Amino acid sequence: MKTFFLAVVALAAGTNALIARGGSCCFHLTASGGVSGSIGQLSDGQNRIGGELPVAQYCIDSNGGLTDQAGRGCILTRKIPSFQDHTHRVLTFHGDTTAPTTQFQCDSGASPLTGFSVGCDGTLSYNGNSKFFACQTGENGELNLYTTDGPDKSGCTDITLAADSCNSGCPAPPPSPPAPQPKTCPAALSGTYEYPHLIIPVDSASPNTAAGTSYNGQVSTSVSSIFNFDIPSADQGKTCSLVFLFPEQKDLQTSSYTISGSGSVDFSALSGVASSSTTYANCPGSAADYGSFTLVPGNSYTIATFDCPAGQSVSYKMTSSSTSLTYFQDYNPSP
């Protein structure tokens, strides 16, 4: 009866999509956030929220450049004081990403500033940033649009801009995969396995007596059994399971066993390797307690699953305080 052994098995130790842009892809913009509403234009091409301005239309090209319905190139500008006459003049930036950029407007004769994109959900971004700012102009409740905030602007609030077309539609998220099941070995003798190369009974009633090796595994209120296994180096990277097979007596060929009591036994891994001179007194201590199992004839038990200690000798101990079990460790095929 193969009742206690190790089995070894090998175990196979986002961004938003952007729509393809074309020169004929056109849309209207709507603001949301600190303020909301459609984006309209002044006659000179300034883009604004509020007032009763006509709704503007924009078209995006393959380079991320925007033009309005009048064919004006949409750019970012900044107003700064002139050093000569202290009046204000307008600087226009055409793709110079090192310069500070602010007001979003469309100017006659201007080349469109590249870097705009429409996300899969319709959100307009500039150089990957979807945050814009709407700032008070003091004119009819209208607000200018900017890509940056600053002390030279007043009454500003964060907004986002959404296009009503030219978006690809975001794909639905894939369903969550089922939770992985623990990788454990079945309690069966299929595949490669190791049987104990040494069985040492130790007796608390004779703590200094070395009983030497045995062909039988046994437990009682005073006797425990230690089982040594030699794990091949070739099992590196594999997973091992400690398995106890307990067939019915009628299914055995050359083995036999006796059992009485509750059937409860406890298994543990030892911190050292036992030898034929091991006694109850000098037995290595427990490194891991695998818990108690109630043995019933006709059943198999997977005691523990762990990384194979390849190239090592290891010892496991079976004890009980309420069961008396003696069996012959047979090597015939498992029933």
Secondary structure, 3 states (H helix, E strand, C coil): CCCEEEEEECCCCCCCCECCCCCCEEECEEEEECCCEEEEECCCCEEEECCCCCECCEEECCCCCEEECCCCEEEEEEEEECCCCCCEEEEEECCCCCCCCCEEEEECCCCCCCCEEEECCCEEEECCECCEEEEECCCCCCEEEECCCCCCCCCCEEEEEEECCCCCCCCCCCCCCCCCCCCCCCCCCCCCEECCCEEEEEECCCCCCCCCCCCEEEECCCEEEEEEEECCHHHCCCEEEEEEEECCHHHCCCCCEEEEECCEEEEEEECCCCCCCCCCCCCCCEEEEEEEEECCCCEEEEEEEEECCCCCEEEEEEECCCEEEEEECCCCCCC
